[in-house]
Amino acid sequence: MYVKINNDVLTDFADWEFQDSQFVDIDYKEFVKYRDRFSIKNNQIIDLVQSEEYINKKRIEEIKDELDKLDELYYLASQTPIEFEGHIYKFEWTSLYQGLLQSGILPAKIWDMTELEENAVVMDEETLRSLQNRLLEFQESAFQTRKEARSLLLFEKISLENTDED
């Protein structure tokens, strides 16, 4: 790859030689794709791939992706079928059931995940409360698992960020 550097500033680069350029032994496509991996010092391009700062930066990016993945997994858990008295429900419905319990409009027809009329159950307060408690057990377990994993990742992220500041 060919570059033009003035006062520690990369002013131009190309995959071919051009006026006032100098050759550097860096793959052009790799440079374009991973531009943040390179730095300029003393009018020279430095590959930071083995530096602690760059390795930490990449790990922080991975952690952000892993945090997003945990949110996706929690959402998927909220969609997981949970059996209750021969029917299947989702824990994401607990707030809906809480509203019904508070409203006093019970008994109410409660539909399961199949959405088939034949699987709808008319529930009184006690049965709906039992259903909600079963779903809340699963929700709480998924929530705690997600939070514990997030805590570990966030601790690592903060540690890496503090390392870069030192």
N, C-alpha and C positions, 0 to 999 in steps of 0.2 A: 504494500500500500504506500501511497505517496502523500506527504503532508507538508503543510506550510505552517510554521509556528513563529509568532512574533511576540516577544516579551511574555513568555509562558502562556500564550493564548493561541489555541488552534484556530487558524483563520480559514483553512481550506484543507480538504482531503479528497482523495480520489483513488480509484483502482488503476489509474494510469499516471504516467509522469506528466507533469505540467510545469509551467515556468516558475522558477524559484522553489520548486518542491524538493524534498529529500525523501529517500526511501527509508521505510521502517519495516521491520520484519514482523508485521501483524497482518493477519488475514482481514481483508476489507469487509467481507460479509459479517465476520465475527465482531469486528469493531462497530459496525452499524447496529447490529442486533444487541450488543451488550455495551453500549457506549458508556454507561455509568461505571463500568469496570476499569476504565482507563482514566489516568490523571496526567497532568503536564507539570513537570518539575525541571527546572534548569533547561528549558526548551527541549525537553525529551519527553516522549510518551512512556508512561510507566503502566505496566499491567498490574492491577491490584488484586488479581484473582487469588493469590496466596496470602494477602494481607488480612490481619485480624479484623480490621474495620470493614472490609468488603464481605468477608465471611459472615460477620455479625449482621450486616445489612441484609444479606440474602436470607439468613435465618429469620430475621424479623419479618421479611416478606412472607416466608413460609408460615410463620406463626399466624400472621393475619389471615392467610388462606385457611389454616387449620381452625381458627376461631369461626370463620364463616361456615366451614364444614360442620362444626359442632352445632351451629344454629340450624343447618339443614337437617342434621340427624335428629335434633330435638323435634323439628317439625314432622319428620317422618314418624317418629315415635308417637306423636299426637294423632297420627292417622292409623296407627296399628290397631287392629281389631282386639277388643277386650271382651271376653265372654262374661255374661251375667245372666243367670237363670235361663240358659239355652238361647240367648240372643247375643248379638255382638254390637258393641258401642265403641266410641272413640273418646279418649280423655279430653280432647279439645272441646267437648260439649259440656264440661263441668260448669262453666259460667252460665250457660243457657239453663241448665238444671237448677242452679242456684237462684236464678231469676224466677223460675217457676215456684220453687220452694218459698221464696219470699212473697210472691204475689198472692198466695192463698187461693189460686184457681185450680186446686186439685180436687179430685183426681183429674189427670190429663193423659191424653194419648201420647205415648213416647215411641218414636220410631227408632228402629235399629239401623245398622249400616246397610242392610239389604234394600231398604226403602220400599219393601213390599208390605202392602196393607195387612197381609196375614201374619206378619211379624211385629206389627205395632202392638204395644201393650198399654192398657189403661193402668196407670200406677197411682196409688195413693201416696200420701206424704212419706210414710215409713219405707215403702218399697223404693220410691225415688231417692230418698236420703241414702238408702243402702247402696243403690246403683252409684250415686254420686260419690260416696265414700270409697267404693271399689275403684272407680276411675281416678279419684284423687290419689289413691295409693300409687297407682302407676305413674300418674303425672308427677308426684313428688319424687319418686325414685328417678325418673328421667331428668327432672329438674336438678336434683342434687348431683347426679352423674355429670350432667352438662356443666354445672357450676364448678365442681371439683376439677374437671379437665380444663375449663377456662382459667381457673385460678392458677394452675400449674403453668399454663402457656403464658398468661399475663405476667407471672413472676419472672419467667425466663426472658420475656420481651423487655421488661423493665430492667433486668440485670444487664442485658445486652446493650440497651440504650445508655445505661449509666457507664458501661465499659467504654463506649464510644466517646462519652463526654470527658473521661479522665485523660 
